[in-house]
Amino acid sequence: MKTVAARPERAKTGKQWQSTQYSNLIRYVPSGTFFARLRIGGNLIRRSLKTDILTVAKLRLADLEKNERGFEASRQTASKGRMTFGDCLAIFKTNTETSCLLKPSGKRYRAEVIKSILKSWSGVEALDVRRISANDCNTWAAKFSNQYSSTRFNGTLGVMRAIFKVAMANDTIFRNPALDIKRAKVRPKSLALPEPEQFQKFIAEMENGASRDSRNCADLVRFLAFGGFRKGEAANINWADCDFEKKEIVVRGDPETGTKNWSIRRVPMITDMLNLLKRLRAKRSDEQPAIPVMRVRECQKAMDRAAKVVGMKRITHHDLRHLFATKCIESGVDIPTVSRWLGHKDGGALAMKVYGHLRDQHSVAMAQKVSFSVNPAASDEAKQLANQNGKSYFLN
C-alpha cells in the first residue's frame, strides 16, 4: 500500500511545491513526485527522486545525500591537489549514476566492472593517484587478463582509464597511467550452427518435450531464428507490433533498456515468420493487441536438452540471431540490408566482420552454376548444387 503525504488542493493554495515533515524532502504538487532539496558545499541541489511513494522517497533521499556529500568531499580533496584512487572512483560512480546518456544496463555493467577492479587490485582505493605508475597498471593488467575474457578485460580497461581521467580533470595528474595498456585481441566466435535438417529435428524435439511450455519454447526458437531478434527484444514484441498488411514487425526492445542502439526498427516478415504468426494468431485470436506474442522469455534448458538428444552442438538464444543472418546472406540478401534488419548502426561493418566469409562462400557456390557448356552432366551437377543451396532452415 502506498504511503504518501497529503496532497493539498492546488486550486486553493496556488502552490506547486509542498514541504514535508522530513528535512530536505519536498513534493511537486501537480505530479505528486518527491524531490530532494539540499545544500552541499554552498550549492543548492534539487533533484527528482522519481517516485510518489513517501517510504521509497526517504530511502532514495538518504542514498542521494550520501553520494553528494561523498562527491563534495572528493572534490574538496581534489582542489587541494590530493586524490586517492578511491576519491576518483567516488566521483566516477556519481557521474555514472546521474548520467542520462547511459542505460540502466550500462550502469549495472560499470558497477560490475568496478567490483572486479577492486577485487583484482587489493588496496587500490587508498593509493594516491599521483603515485600510481604505468608499471603498476601494467602489472594489474597482466594479472587481470589471465583471470577474465578478452571482452571483459577491454571493458574494464576502459573504465580504469575513465577513473584516472577524473584525476586529470582535477589537475591532480597530467598523464593517464593506464593509457599504455594494450587492449586484448578479441577472437571472433566460431559459429557452429545446425544444418537445415538438424535444425528441424531440434525444433521437433523441443516441441515434443514433456514440459507444459514445450510448444511455447519451440515457437520462441522459431521466432528468434525467423526474425534475428535479441532475446530481450523478442520478449517485448506484442501483437500490436505485428503488421500483417505491411508484413513487418516493429522492434522496440525492453521497456527499461530499449533496443541496444536506443532506436526502434522494423524487421520484414520472411515467409516462415508470417506463417508462424498467422498460426499463433489463429489460436489466440481473442488476445488484446498489448499481449506479448511469445509466452516464454527464454528456453535455454529446453534447447540444451533437445540439442543433446539430436546430437548437435549446444546453441544459445543469440546463436539463433546468427542463424537468421547466416540464412539471409546465403539466400542472397546483401550484408548492409541484413545489418539493418539486425539493428546495427555501423552500415554493415560488424556484420561484414562476422559474416563476410559467408558472402565469399556463397559467391563461389553461385559461380559454379554459371556455365557455357552444353554438357548434360555439368548441367545436372549445377542443378543439384542449386537445389542444395535452396534448402531452408525455416520450415514449420
Summary of the structure (lengths in Angstrom):
residues: 396
radius of gyration: 28.0
end to end distance: 47.6
largest distance: 95.5
contacts: 1087
relative contact order: 0.07
helix: 54%
strand: 9%
